[in-house]
Amino acid sequence: MNNPIIRHQTCSVRVGNLDIGSDHPIRVQSMTNTDTADIAKTVTQIEELSAAGSEFVRVTVNTNEAAAAIPKIVELLEKRDIHTPIIGDFHFNGHRLLKDNPQCAQFLAKLRINPGN
């Protein structure tokens, strides 16, 4: 038996260069498992995830070093012609990190403040 997928009516939201919600396709999202402050490893993993079909990539932003790395990561991805939207996943101290590193938010396609924190 094939049960049809029933989608709830939602609003359309733009994340980077992609739309989600409403009648847009369901998107594939992955998350890095690197230390975001390690720019080279994080860029390599984002590149691999993008090549494997991930349409969005989440990165952990949990320290000042990770927040400071975000602009460099996005700039390196753009130089490599990778335009996968990067989502910052903030834990525990997200508001402080964004206050101390305002450039971080400017380079992210979306911010996710962990709701459990």
Phi, psi and omega per residue, in radians:
M1 nan 2.263 3.053
N2 -1.771 1.985 3.066
N3 -1.584 2.254 3.139
P4 -1.178 2.566 3.078
I5 -1.391 2.173 3.105
I6 -1.840 2.032 -3.119
R7 -1.698 2.434 3.079
H8 -1.321 2.580 3.087
Q9 -1.230 2.098 -3.137
T10 -2.317 2.953 3.077
C11 -1.445 2.689 3.040
S12 -1.500 2.376 3.134
V13 -2.299 2.413 3.099
R14 -1.677 2.210 3.071
V15 -2.159 1.879 -3.055
G16 1.121 -2.119 -3.114
N17 -1.809 0.245 -3.102
L18 -2.189 2.595 3.041
D19 -1.763 2.489 3.059
I20 -2.250 2.844 3.137
G21 1.431 -3.070 3.135
S22 0.937 -2.254 -3.133
D23 -1.717 0.169 -3.141
H24 -1.243 2.728 -3.138
P25 -1.088 2.684 3.011
I26 -1.186 2.329 -3.035
R27 -1.792 2.678 3.102
V28 -1.662 2.248 -3.130
Q29 -2.247 2.447 3.071
S30 -2.268 2.999 3.102
M31 -2.377 2.425 3.100
T32 -1.235 2.753 3.018
N33 -2.098 0.359 3.095
T34 -1.569 2.879 2.926
D35 -1.298 2.027 -3.054
T36 -1.036 -0.482 3.097
A37 -1.157 -0.349 3.064
D38 -1.485 1.560 -2.989
I39 -1.029 -0.834 -3.073
A40 -1.068 -0.832 -3.123
K41 -1.156 -0.674 -3.127
T42 -1.178 -0.761 3.112
V43 -1.081 -0.768 3.127
T44 -1.061 -0.770 -3.119
Q45 -1.192 -0.685 3.082
I46 -1.077 -0.736 3.110
E47 -1.046 -0.765 3.133
E48 -1.155 -0.744 3.123
L49 -1.122 -0.716 3.111
S50 -1.098 -0.780 3.131
A51 -1.117 -0.514 -3.139
A52 -1.420 -0.095 3.064
G53 1.988 0.047 3.098
S54 -1.214 2.244 -3.103
E55 -1.612 -0.370 3.019
F56 -2.351 2.617 3.042
V57 -2.294 2.228 3.074
R58 -1.640 2.464 3.043
V59 -2.216 2.525 3.104
T60 -1.322 2.300 3.043
V61 -2.136 1.631 -3.023
N62 -2.179 -0.033 3.135
T63 -2.469 2.860 3.059
N64 -1.054 -0.624 3.140
E65 -1.146 -0.709 3.110
A66 -1.157 -0.754 3.125
A67 -1.093 -0.709 3.136
A68 -1.197 -0.435 -3.114
A69 -1.356 -0.400 -3.042
I70 -0.956 -0.889 3.141
P71 -1.024 -0.680 -3.138
K72 -1.179 -0.696 3.129
I73 -1.080 -0.862 -3.107
V74 -1.123 -0.708 3.111
E75 -1.101 -0.729 3.107
L76 -1.138 -0.697 3.101
L77 -1.078 -0.752 3.121
E78 -1.098 -0.685 3.092
K79 -1.094 -0.514 3.114
R80 -1.568 0.134 3.131
D81 1.084 0.649 3.074
I82 -1.885 2.077 -3.039
H83 -2.033 0.447 3.086
T84 -1.169 2.186 3.136
P85 -1.078 2.377 -3.140
I86 -1.821 2.254 -3.128
I87 -1.932 2.207 3.104
G88 -1.496 2.153 -3.141
D89 -1.813 1.812 -3.039
F90 -1.688 2.376 3.120
H91 -2.172 2.441 2.967
F92 1.120 -0.960 -2.984
N93 -2.165 0.560 -3.067
G94 -1.015 -0.756 -3.118
H95 -1.113 -0.695 3.119
R96 -1.194 -0.740 3.132
L97 -1.076 -0.713 3.135
L98 -1.215 -0.628 3.089
K99 -1.150 -0.729 -3.112
D100 -1.381 -0.355 -3.084
N101 -2.338 1.156 -3.058
P102 -1.076 -0.463 3.132
Q103 -1.147 -0.429 3.137
C104 -1.012 -0.874 -3.096
A105 -1.101 -0.563 -3.111
Q106 -1.165 -0.439 -3.075
F107 -1.705 -0.144 -3.134
L108 -1.642 2.523 3.090
A109 -1.337 -0.459 -3.102
K110 -2.770 2.592 3.053
L111 -1.931 2.406 3.064
R112 -2.201 1.892 3.068
I113 -1.567 2.057 -3.078
N114 -0.943 2.080 -3.047
P115 -1.174 -0.303 -3.138
G116 -1.464 -0.001 -3.086
N117 -1.848 nan nan
